[in-house]
């Protein structure tokens, strides 16, 4: 079911205040559970492709890529994608992504590395995308 963006209640303005640590911790934990490698910004990781997330979702461990970062073709060829997430961009639930999705262009939500169980009901990684998703989390990670 598609939900119109204007029907989603936006999160109150944060006015430059840092996000409560519990939301960032919840994102780190959930992203690890779904198969992402989560590191701090001081631990620079290499990958075939490095992109900046527009936002991240604590409840699902997902990252939102928008614009050029969401070019699916470029991501499909990468075996290891490194996504930079700014702590201030983490929201609690997917419903709070409304403002981040309001622009023009493509958007892609990644939750862990690519995996499928289509073949003999065995989970295989990397068939439809990257074998590894590394998430670099920091207070200024997604800034220029």
C-alpha positions, 0 to 999 in steps of 0.5 A: 500500500502506498502512502502519500508523503503529505499524510505522514506526520513529520518529525519535530524539528531538532533545531541542531540538537543531537539525536538521543543516543538510544536511537543511534545505538538502536540503529547500530544494533539493528543494522548489525542484526540484518547483516551490515558491518557497522563501524565508527567514522574513525574506522575508515573502511574500503569498498568497491563503492562509497556513498552517503546516506540521506537518512537511516532507520533505527527500527529496521537497520536500513539506510536511505540513499537518494539522488546519485547515491541511489543509482542502482546500476552502480550499486549492483556491480559493487561487491562491498558497499560502504555507506556513510551515515550521519548520526543526525540523520537517523530516525526511529521508524520508516514513517519518519523518512517523509521529509528525506523522500520529498525531493525529485529523483530515485531513492533506494532503501538498503537493509543489509547485504543482498541475499536470496533463498531462491535456489534450493532454499539456501541463503546465498549472498551477493546474487542481486547486489553487494555481498557486504554492506559496511555502515560508517556511523559518525557525527559528521560522517555524511557532511562534505 
